[in-house]
Amino acid sequence: MTVASTSREVLAINGGSPVRNTLLPYGHHSISEDDIQAVVETLRSDWLTTGPKVAEFEEAVAAWVGTKHAVSFSSGTAALHAAAFAAGLKFGDEAITSPMTFAATANCLLHQGATPVFADVSSDTLNLDPDLASARLTSRTKAILPVDYAGHPADLDSILQLAERHGLIVIEDACHALGAEYRGRRVGSIAHMTVFSFHPVKHLTTGEGGMVTTDNPEFSETLRRFRNHGISSNARQRQMLGQWHYEMVLLGFNYRLTDIACALGLQQLARLEVNLARRRQIAAQYTAAFQKLPGVLRPQVRSDVNPAWHLYPIRLELKKFSAGRSEVFRALRAENIGVNVHYIPVHRHPYYRDRFGYRGGEYPVAEAAYECLVSLPMFHGMSDQDVEDVIAAVKKVCSAYSDDCEVPGD
Ligand SMILES: *Cc1c(COP(=O)(O)O)cnc(C)c1O
């Protein structure tokens, strides 16, 4: 037996004791007493929905990201759908997006009758590769939807230049990237429309919720109408004007966010900077801890961005392991580290395979990344002990399965 093997602890999956006793999730919300108080106050007020808190929250988010307009929605998915509508996407149109995302990014195009066309991602960031996107343009292409994977901004200048040359609208799915910076500017102020989510695992939560930010007043007006049945005024405006008359001018939905949710959002926004700083600190600790760990590739950060770190996805160099990704994943779960995988590439889902005939192999960079990705726990409420537990478990599991120090006679 070598020294390395005698000092190695027995994995929890093999009956050893886990690194921690309770499961640490990959993402989790933080709710303060002030948050609860703000929600309770709104519950006692005259407005539960589409009242003063909605307007206040929208103005606060617009000011925070640095745009003229912000329009709230009942979810990030509803916000994506509305952005696709405001971009004028319809049957027969195409839009280019990344396969390395949550299905909602592509689904919003299908809801408009448009066709999602995937282009592969760059291998460093796993964000849409602008050159590969360019290669997929046709006369029917109307929009590009880059995704800021894990909170690392997409290659926005290249994508906007491509869009400008071909008259396309850029809808950025920044559901991972509230607070990220690209070339000194905050995400949300760069693309024609930017979409955020306020799901509990995201940087700021309203329970469910979403937002579109834009500088374009026409997009803003269409977004507002679309979320309210296509009606050209809202109930609060009519009450203030003493009017009953309204007009439905387009076919929309009820995608409104409540005042209850926006009261929570306003409180959460006040802590966003602190929470972002904590996420960046955790990412830096992981990055330092895994620097010399064989077989573990850390997420790469380009020099012109400051990511928001929604996720911390490592990639396993499986050639150096005696086990596959699923075994490493299960071993980490057994250590009570709630790892996850982001994402199964969208075109690999049965719905997309059946409808569009994808067989696999179309987007090799995304598909190869998927095979070895593991998202480690990453949320602002993690304690120092939580971070240490993740680091200890990754080192324990990866060295146990690493071929470099295989136990002789094992
Ligand atoms: C969370 C998320 C969405 C959807 O947001 P919901 O608020 O859950 O509807 C869309 N795209 C990406 C990349 C996301 O992470």
PDBQT file of the ligand as one rigid body, heavy atoms in Angstrom, charges set to zero:
ROOT
HETATM    1  C1  LIG A 501     -34.006  30.000 -14.359  1.00  0.00    +0.000 C 
HETATM    2  C2  LIG A 501     -33.830  30.081 -15.835  1.00  0.00    +0.000 A 
HETATM    3  C3  LIG A 501     -34.881  30.368 -16.726  1.00  0.00    +0.000 A 
HETATM    4  C4  LIG A 501     -36.319  30.385 -16.323  1.00  0.00    +0.000 C 
HETATM    5  O1  LIG A 501     -36.637  31.166 -15.289  1.00  0.00    +0.000 OA
HETATM    6  P1  LIG A 501     -37.960  30.837 -14.406  1.00  0.00    +0.000 P 
HETATM    7  O2  LIG A 501     -38.063  32.081 -13.575  1.00  0.00    +0.000 OA
HETATM    8  O3  LIG A 501     -37.667  29.607 -13.619  1.00  0.00    +0.000 OA
HETATM    9  O4  LIG A 501     -39.108  30.681 -15.336  1.00  0.00    +0.000 OA
HETATM   10  C5  LIG A 501     -34.581  30.553 -18.065  1.00  0.00    +0.000 A 
HETATM   11  N1  LIG A 501     -33.336  30.432 -18.528  1.00  0.00    +0.000 NA
HETATM   12  C6  LIG A 501     -32.303  30.112 -17.722  1.00  0.00    +0.000 A 
HETATM   13  C7  LIG A 501     -30.941  29.991 -18.311  1.00  0.00    +0.000 C 
HETATM   14  C8  LIG A 501     -32.527  29.912 -16.358  1.00  0.00    +0.000 A 
HETATM   15  O5  LIG A 501     -31.508  29.570 -15.565  1.00  0.00    +0.000 OA
ENDROOT
TORSDOF 0
